[in-house]
Amino acid sequence: MKVTGVARAIAAVAAAIGLVVAAGAANGTVRATRPADVPTIPALSAAQIQSQVICPGPDRPGSAAPDAKQQVGVAVAAAPAQLVQTATTGGSVTGQRLPGSAGSAPSPVTAAGAVVSTTLTGAGAMLETGSGALAAGLTGTQSSLEKSATVRGLTTLACPSTPTTEAWLFAGGSDPGRVVRVVLTNPNNTAVVARLQVVGRSGLDATASVPAVTVPAKSRSVVTLGAFPAALATAAIRVTTAGGPLAVAASDSWSKGETPVGLELSGPAAAPATAIVIPAVGVVGSAPVVRVAVPGTRPAIVRVQAIDANGAVAADQVATVAAQSSDEITLKDVPDGVYEFRVSADQPLTAAAFTASKTSDFAWAPATAAINDSSAFVVPALPSGSQATLLLGAGRAASVELTSVDTSGAATTRTVTVAADRPTVVPLTLGGGVWLKVTSGAVNAGVFLRSPDASGDVIAATGLGRVLLQPNGVDVTETPR
């Protein structure tokens, strides 16, 4: 239905009479000063409210990888009923593989707050679509824990709800036995063309870059970049699209000879800016490294600070990164723990932090965009003794309502105050879900995971993005009087 009436006017009127309307759900003008101008807003049907989650799926099937047989876990959940601010009834969460030939559809989500887990095999992504009340707070996480003779490591990715037309990925290096695969997932009904530009210390590397990859409709493509040459030891990968947006992720696997030493799956870093935040950087026995990309035409003077949960600065380092290039900054003498990294510069940049658990695994933690409304995460059901840590950081004081759902389905809500320049660390329940509602200010959020193993701990990190508790729906019509 076509709408008349401005979003902010209707939202103000709705708030005054106890209603909640999705942001952006109206346009035009409404005079809210007269009772006759107050619109009657009916509840939207289940078909009118939708949200989605896009997980990349296994990246090795169909490739020349030594262990092409691969399975990953995907856990999906919709927000608990007490968080859903809508009169909409009914709804569902249904999944499909992209392409459909990759395998059967996963089990549907039928109850708010319930975590539904699925094991994926085959060369395909997964698209979960929520409708009605179950569209609210829909979130999904892809994870894997591999300990074979050829592949070893823990991976975790908060699956995006919104595809993108431009993304910066950080993965790979010039180390022998290191392979990068970029997974491009197309949830659209038409084909999309992607371009991959690989940038190193000397700028764009045309040989390693891929000028055009066509991703068919409702499908995905995996681009294997392999091991990079020495000039790309600090590689950053810029993905741009034509014809529509894509969901983008990078797999980074590493073996030394016949010994696997790590695996990670990471999503895009935040868009370039002069001040960015990398939350949930876990330091486990090795010096963390911040990889920085400067896309502009001027060199950047870059400052990196590691801040612990007490607000103490554990490291503070400055370096210059050339224009239109990528480079690394190593932070020495940082004690083990979980940190927020702040990266600032006089020119726009983006970045991710690389940490290693000695020679047993590694993690990439990307910079994230600040969240001023809501987010969510489903915690992988890792083995006993594993830890999942949520880190919330804020440049100015913020407040967050944190709703956690455990494996039995019980939900608890508490208020978390995030002090300015002092990140807050929150332990998470394995196998459960957590929803964040920012009530004041804005936060950067990420999760660090660590699982013990006799051969050395395995680790993973992921940044959190926006997950709407009130998804947009089809707008209502109001005829001005």
C-alpha positions as CSV (number, residue, x, y, z in Angstrom):
1,M,0.0,0.0,0.0
2,K,1.2,3.5,-0.7
3,V,1.7,5.8,2.3
4,T,1.2,9.4,3.1
5,G,2.4,10.9,6.3
6,V,6.0,11.5,7.6
7,A,7.8,8.8,9.5
8,R,8.8,11.0,12.3
9,A,5.3,12.5,12.6
10,I,3.6,9.2,12.8
11,A,6.2,7.8,15.1
12,A,5.6,10.7,17.5
13,V,1.9,10.3,17.4
14,A,2.2,6.6,17.8
15,A,4.4,7.0,20.8
16,A,1.9,9.4,22.3
17,I,-0.9,6.8,22.1
18,G,1.3,3.9,23.0
19,L,2.0,2.5,19.6
20,V,5.3,1.6,18.0
21,V,5.8,2.1,14.2
22,A,8.8,0.9,12.2
23,A,11.2,3.7,11.3
24,G,11.0,4.8,7.7
25,A,7.4,3.4,7.5
26,A,5.8,6.5,6.1
27,N,6.5,9.6,4.0
28,G,4.7,12.8,3.1
29,T,3.0,15.0,5.7
30,V,0.6,14.6,8.6
31,R,-0.7,17.3,10.8
32,A,-0.6,15.8,14.3
33,T,-2.0,18.9,16.1
34,R,-5.6,17.9,15.6
35,P,-7.2,14.6,16.8
36,A,-8.7,14.1,13.4
37,D,-5.2,13.9,11.9
38,V,-4.1,11.1,14.1
39,P,-4.0,8.0,11.9
40,T,-5.4,4.6,13.0
41,I,-2.6,2.2,12.4
42,P,-3.7,-1.5,12.1
43,A,-1.4,-4.3,13.0
44,L,0.6,-5.5,10.0
45,S,0.2,-9.0,8.8
46,A,2.9,-11.6,9.1
47,A,3.6,-11.3,5.4
48,Q,4.1,-7.6,5.7
49,I,7.1,-7.7,8.1
50,Q,10.2,-9.5,7.1
51,S,13.9,-9.8,8.0
52,Q,16.7,-12.0,6.8
53,V,20.0,-13.6,7.8
54,I,22.6,-14.7,5.2
55,C,25.3,-17.2,6.2
56,P,28.1,-18.1,3.7
57,G,28.1,-21.9,4.4
58,P,31.1,-24.2,3.8
59,D,33.8,-22.5,1.7
60,R,35.9,-25.6,0.7
61,P,33.4,-27.9,-1.1
62,G,34.2,-27.9,-4.9
63,S,37.6,-26.5,-4.4
64,A,41.1,-28.0,-4.6
65,A,41.5,-27.8,-0.9
66,P,43.2,-30.9,0.8
67,D,40.1,-31.4,2.9
68,A,37.2,-30.3,0.6
69,K,34.7,-32.2,2.7
70,Q,33.5,-29.7,5.2
71,Q,30.6,-29.1,7.5
72,V,29.7,-26.0,9.5
73,G,27.0,-25.2,12.0
74,V,24.4,-22.5,11.8
75,A,22.3,-21.4,14.7
76,V,19.4,-19.1,14.2
77,A,16.9,-17.5,16.6
78,A,14.3,-14.7,16.7
79,A,14.0,-12.3,19.6
80,P,12.2,-13.4,22.8
81,A,8.5,-12.4,22.9
82,Q,9.1,-9.8,25.6
83,L,11.3,-7.8,23.2
84,V,9.0,-7.7,20.3
85,Q,7.2,-4.4,20.1
86,T,4.5,-5.1,17.6
87,A,0.9,-6.2,17.5
88,T,1.6,-8.5,14.6
89,T,0.7,-12.1,15.2
90,G,1.9,-15.2,13.6
91,G,5.0,-15.5,11.5
92,S,7.8,-18.0,10.7
93,V,11.5,-18.3,10.0
94,T,12.2,-20.5,7.0
95,G,15.6,-21.3,5.4
96,Q,16.8,-22.1,1.9
97,R,20.2,-23.0,0.5
98,L,21.8,-20.8,-2.1
99,P,21.8,-22.4,-4.6
100,G,19.0,-24.8,-3.9
101,S,21.1,-27.7,-5.2
102,A,23.5,-27.3,-2.3
103,G,21.3,-29.3,0.0
104,S,18.0,-29.5,1.8
105,A,16.4,-26.6,3.7
106,P,17.2,-26.3,7.4
107,S,14.7,-26.8,10.1
108,P,12.3,-23.8,10.6
109,V,12.2,-21.6,13.7
110,T,8.7,-21.8,15.2
111,A,9.1,-20.1,18.6
112,A,10.5,-16.7,19.7
113,G,13.7,-16.9,21.5
114,A,14.3,-20.6,20.6
115,V,17.7,-21.4,19.1
116,V,17.5,-23.8,16.1
117,S,20.8,-25.3,15.0
118,T,21.6,-26.9,11.6
119,T,24.6,-28.6,10.1
120,L,25.5,-27.5,6.6
121,T,27.5,-29.4,4.0
122,G,27.9,-28.9,0.3
123,A,28.8,-25.9,-1.8
124,G,26.1,-23.4,-0.8
125,A,25.1,-20.6,1.5
126,M,22.0,-20.3,3.7
127,L,19.3,-17.6,3.6
128,E,17.0,-17.4,6.6
129,T,13.9,-15.3,6.2
130,G,11.7,-14.2,9.1
131,S,8.2,-12.9,8.9
132,G,5.6,-11.5,11.3
133,A,6.5,-11.5,14.9
134,L,9.4,-13.9,14.3
135,A,11.1,-11.3,12.0
136,A,11.9,-9.2,15.1
137,G,15.5,-9.6,16.3
138,L,16.2,-12.4,13.8
139,T,19.9,-13.4,14.1
140,G,22.2,-16.2,13.0
141,T,25.7,-17.4,13.7
142,Q,27.9,-19.7,11.6
143,S,30.6,-21.6,13.3
144,S,32.9,-24.6,12.9
145,L,35.5,-26.4,15.1
146,E,37.9,-28.5,13.0
147,K,40.7,-30.7,14.3
148,S,41.7,-32.9,11.4
149,A,45.1,-33.7,10.1
150,T,44.8,-31.0,7.4
151,V,42.6,-28.4,8.9
152,R,42.5,-27.0,12.4
153,G,40.8,-24.1,14.0
154,L,37.6,-22.4,15.4
155,T,35.6,-20.0,13.3
156,T,32.6,-17.9,14.2
157,L,30.7,-15.3,12.1
158,A,27.7,-13.2,13.0
159,C,25.8,-13.7,9.8
160,P,24.8,-10.4,8.2
161,S,21.2,-9.3,7.8
162,T,22.0,-6.8,5.1
163,P,24.1,-7.4,2.0
164,T,26.4,-4.7,0.8
165,T,27.7,-3.0,-2.4
166,E,31.2,-2.4,-1.0
167,A,33.2,-4.2,1.7
168,W,36.8,-4.3,3.1
169,L,38.0,-7.8,4.1
170,F,41.2,-8.6,6.0
171,A,42.6,-12.1,5.6
172,G,45.7,-14.0,4.4
173,G,49.4,-13.2,4.1
174,S,52.5,-14.2,2.2
175,D,53.2,-17.2,4.5
176,P,53.6,-20.5,2.7
177,G,50.5,-22.7,3.1
178,R,48.1,-19.8,3.6
179,V,45.0,-19.7,1.5
180,V,42.2,-17.1,1.3
181,R,38.8,-17.8,-0.1
182,V,36.2,-15.0,-0.5
183,V,32.6,-16.1,-0.4
184,L,30.1,-14.0,-2.3
185,T,26.4,-14.8,-1.6
186,N,23.7,-13.3,-3.8
187,P,20.2,-13.3,-2.1
188,N,18.7,-11.3,-5.0
189,N,16.6,-12.4,-7.9
190,T,19.1,-11.2,-10.5
191,A,22.8,-11.8,-11.1
192,V,25.3,-9.5,-9.5
193,V,28.9,-8.8,-10.7
194,A,31.6,-8.4,-8.1
195,R,35.1,-7.0,-8.4
196,L,37.9,-7.9,-5.9
197,Q,40.9,-5.5,-5.5
198,V,43.8,-6.8,-3.5
199,V,45.9,-4.0,-1.9
200,G,49.3,-4.3,-0.2
201,R,52.1,-2.1,1.0
202,S,52.8,-1.0,-2.6
203,G,49.2,-0.4,-3.4
204,L,46.8,-2.2,-5.7
205,D,48.1,-5.6,-7.0
206,A,46.5,-6.2,-10.4
207,T,47.8,-9.7,-10.7
208,A,46.1,-10.9,-7.4
209,S,43.0,-8.9,-8.0
210,V,39.9,-10.3,-9.8
211,P,38.2,-7.8,-12.2
212,A,34.8,-9.5,-12.5
213,V,33.0,-12.4,-10.8
214,T,29.4,-13.1,-11.8
215,V,27.3,-14.4,-8.9
216,P,24.0,-15.9,-10.2
217,A,20.7,-15.1,-8.7
218,K,19.9,-16.9,-5.4
219,S,23.4,-18.5,-5.4
220,R,27.0,-17.9,-4.4
221,S,30.5,-17.9,-5.7
222,V,33.7,-18.7,-3.9
223,V,36.9,-17.0,-5.2
224,T,40.2,-18.7,-4.2
225,L,43.0,-16.2,-3.9
226,G,45.5,-18.7,-2.7
227,A,48.7,-17.6,-0.9
228,F,49.8,-14.0,-1.5
229,P,53.3,-13.0,-2.7
230,A,55.6,-11.1,-0.4
231,A,54.3,-7.8,-1.6
232,L,50.9,-8.7,-0.2
233,A,52.0,-9.8,3.2
234,T,49.7,-7.2,4.7
235,A,46.8,-7.7,2.2
236,A,43.4,-6.0,2.3
237,I,40.7,-7.0,-0.1
238,R,38.1,-4.5,-1.4
239,V,34.9,-5.9,-2.8
240,T,32.6,-3.8,-4.9
241,T,29.5,-4.9,-6.7
242,A,27.4,-3.9,-9.7
243,G,23.8,-5.0,-10.2
244,G,22.9,-5.4,-6.5
245,P,24.4,-6.0,-3.1
246,L,26.1,-9.2,-1.9
247,A,26.8,-10.8,1.5
248,V,30.6,-11.1,1.8
249,A,33.0,-13.1,3.9
250,A,36.6,-14.3,3.8
251,S,38.0,-17.6,4.9
252,D,41.7,-17.7,6.0
253,S,43.4,-21.1,6.4
254,W,47.0,-21.7,7.2
255,S,49.2,-24.8,7.3
256,K,53.0,-25.1,7.9
257,G,54.0,-28.0,5.8
258,E,51.6,-30.7,6.7
259,T,50.7,-29.2,10.0
260,P,47.6,-27.0,10.2
261,V,48.1,-23.9,12.4
262,G,44.8,-22.0,12.1
263,L,41.5,-21.2,10.4
264,E,39.2,-18.1,10.5
265,L,36.1,-16.8,8.8
266,S,35.5,-13.1,9.0
267,G,33.1,-10.5,7.7
268,P,33.7,-7.0,6.4
269,A,35.3,-4.3,8.5
270,A,33.6,-1.0,9.1
271,A,33.6,1.6,6.4
272,P,36.7,3.8,6.3
273,A,36.7,6.7,8.8
274,T,39.2,8.8,10.7
275,A,38.2,7.0,14.0
276,I,37.2,3.3,14.2
277,V,36.8,0.7,16.9
278,I,37.8,-2.9,16.9
279,P,36.0,-4.6,19.8
280,A,36.7,-8.0,21.4
281,V,40.3,-8.5,20.5
282,G,41.5,-11.5,22.4
283,V,45.3,-11.7,23.1
284,V,46.4,-15.2,23.8
285,G,50.2,-15.6,24.1
286,S,51.2,-13.6,21.0
287,A,51.6,-9.9,20.1
288,P,48.4,-8.6,18.4
289,V,48.8,-7.1,14.9
290,V,46.5,-4.4,13.5
291,R,46.2,-4.5,9.7
292,V,45.2,-1.1,8.3
293,A,43.9,-0.1,4.8
294,V,44.1,3.6,3.7
295,P,42.0,4.0,0.5
296,G,42.5,7.7,0.0
297,T,45.2,9.6,-1.9
298,R,47.1,10.9,1.1
299,P,49.2,8.9,3.6
300,A,47.7,8.5,7.1
301,I,49.3,9.0,10.4
302,V,47.7,6.2,12.4
303,R,47.4,5.8,16.1
304,V,46.4,2.4,17.7
305,Q,45.4,2.1,21.4
306,A,44.6,-1.2,23.2
307,I,42.2,-0.5,26.1
308,D,41.4,-3.1,28.8
309,A,38.2,-3.5,30.9
310,N,39.6,-1.2,33.5
311,G,40.1,1.6,31.0
312,A,43.8,1.3,31.1
313,V,45.8,1.8,27.9
314,A,47.9,-1.4,27.5
315,A,49.5,-0.2,24.3
316,D,49.7,3.0,22.3
317,Q,51.5,3.2,19.0
318,V,51.8,5.5,16.1
319,A,52.8,4.7,12.5
320,T,52.4,6.1,9.0
321,V,50.6,4.1,6.3
322,A,51.0,5.1,2.7
323,A,48.1,6.3,0.6
324,Q,46.0,3.6,-1.3
325,S,47.8,0.8,0.5
326,S,47.6,-1.5,3.5
327,D,50.1,-2.2,6.3
328,E,50.5,-3.6,9.8
329,I,51.2,-2.3,13.2
330,T,52.3,-4.7,15.9
331,L,51.5,-4.0,19.5
332,K,54.2,-5.4,21.8
333,D,54.0,-6.3,25.5
334,V,50.2,-6.5,25.6
335,P,49.1,-8.9,28.5
336,D,46.7,-11.8,27.7
337,G,43.1,-10.6,27.9
338,V,40.2,-9.2,25.9
339,Y,40.6,-5.6,24.6
340,E,39.0,-2.8,22.7
341,F,41.3,-1.4,20.0
342,R,40.8,2.2,18.9
343,V,42.3,3.3,15.7
344,S,42.5,6.9,14.7
345,A,44.1,8.8,11.9
346,D,44.2,12.1,10.0
347,Q,42.9,10.3,6.9
348,P,40.0,7.8,6.5
349,L,41.0,4.1,7.1
350,T,39.6,0.8,8.1
351,A,41.3,-2.1,9.9
352,A,41.1,-5.5,11.6
353,A,43.2,-7.0,14.4
354,F,45.0,-10.4,14.0
355,T,45.7,-12.4,17.1
356,A,47.2,-15.9,17.4
357,S,47.1,-18.6,20.0
358,K,50.8,-19.3,19.5
359,T,50.8,-21.9,16.7
360,S,47.4,-23.6,17.4
361,D,45.0,-21.1,15.8
362,F,44.4,-17.4,15.0
363,A,41.5,-14.9,14.8
364,W,40.6,-11.8,12.9
365,A,38.6,-9.1,14.7
366,P,37.2,-6.5,12.3
367,A,36.4,-2.9,13.0
368,T,32.7,-2.4,13.6
369,A,30.1,0.3,13.1
370,A,28.7,1.8,16.2
371,I,25.2,0.6,17.2
372,N,22.6,3.0,18.5
373,D,19.5,0.8,18.4
374,S,19.9,-3.0,18.7
375,S,22.0,-6.1,17.9
376,A,22.0,-9.8,18.6
377,F,24.2,-12.9,18.6
378,V,23.7,-16.7,18.9
379,V,26.5,-18.2,20.9
380,P,27.9,-21.5,19.4
381,A,27.5,-24.6,21.5
382,L,31.2,-25.2,22.1
383,P,32.8,-28.0,24.2
384,S,32.8,-27.8,28.0
385,G,35.5,-25.3,29.3
386,S,35.1,-23.0,26.3
387,Q,34.5,-19.3,26.8
388,A,32.5,-16.7,24.9
389,T,33.0,-13.0,25.8
390,L,31.0,-10.1,24.7
391,L,32.8,-6.7,24.7
392,L,30.9,-3.4,24.6
393,G,32.8,-0.2,24.1
394,A,31.7,3.4,23.9
395,G,33.4,6.7,23.4
396,R,30.7,8.3,25.5
397,A,28.7,6.7,28.3
398,A,26.0,4.4,27.0
399,S,23.3,2.1,28.5
400,V,22.3,-1.3,27.1
401,E,19.4,-3.6,28.0
402,L,20.9,-7.1,27.6
403,T,18.4,-10.0,27.2
404,S,20.0,-13.5,27.4
405,V,18.3,-16.8,26.6
406,D,19.9,-20.0,27.9
407,T,19.7,-23.4,26.3
408,S,16.5,-24.2,28.2
409,G,14.7,-21.1,26.7
410,A,14.7,-19.1,29.9
411,A,15.2,-15.4,29.3
412,T,16.7,-12.8,31.7
413,T,17.1,-9.1,31.1
414,R,19.6,-6.7,32.8
415,T,20.8,-3.2,32.3
416,V,24.5,-2.8,31.4
417,T,26.1,0.6,31.8
418,V,29.1,1.1,29.5
419,A,31.4,3.8,30.8
420,A,33.1,6.2,28.4
421,D,36.6,4.9,27.4
422,R,36.2,1.8,29.5
423,P,34.9,-1.3,27.7
424,T,32.5,-3.6,29.4
425,V,33.1,-7.4,29.3
426,V,30.1,-9.7,29.6
427,P,30.5,-13.6,29.7
428,L,28.0,-15.3,27.5
429,T,26.2,-18.6,27.9
430,L,27.3,-21.3,25.3
431,G,24.5,-22.4,23.0
432,G,22.2,-19.5,24.0
433,G,21.3,-16.2,22.5
434,V,21.8,-12.6,23.5
435,W,19.9,-9.5,22.3
436,L,21.2,-5.9,22.9
437,K,18.9,-2.9,23.0
438,V,20.8,0.4,23.3
439,T,18.7,2.8,25.4
440,S,21.2,5.7,25.4
441,G,24.3,6.5,23.5
442,A,25.9,4.0,21.1
443,V,28.2,1.0,21.4
444,N,30.6,-1.0,19.4
445,A,30.2,-4.7,20.1
446,G,32.1,-7.9,19.4
447,V,32.5,-11.4,20.7
448,F,35.7,-13.4,21.3
449,L,35.6,-17.2,21.7
450,R,38.2,-19.5,23.2
451,S,38.1,-23.3,23.4
452,P,40.7,-25.3,25.3
453,D,42.6,-28.2,23.5
454,A,45.5,-30.3,24.5
455,S,47.4,-29.2,21.4
456,G,46.7,-25.5,22.1
457,D,43.6,-23.3,22.5
458,V,41.6,-22.5,19.4
459,I,40.1,-19.0,19.1
460,A,37.8,-16.9,17.0
461,A,36.3,-13.4,16.9
462,T,33.4,-11.7,15.2
463,G,32.0,-8.2,15.2
464,L,28.3,-7.5,15.8
465,G,26.2,-5.3,13.5
466,R,22.6,-4.0,13.7
467,V,19.8,-6.5,14.2
468,L,16.4,-4.8,14.2
469,L,14.0,-5.5,17.0
470,Q,11.3,-3.7,15.0
471,P,11.8,-4.6,11.3
472,N,10.3,-2.4,8.6
473,G,6.9,-3.5,7.2
474,V,4.6,-2.5,4.5
475,D,3.4,1.0,5.2
476,V,-0.2,2.0,6.0
477,T,-2.3,4.5,4.1
478,E,-3.5,7.7,5.7
479,T,-5.5,10.2,3.7
480,P,-4.9,13.8,4.9
481,R,-8.1,15.6,6.0
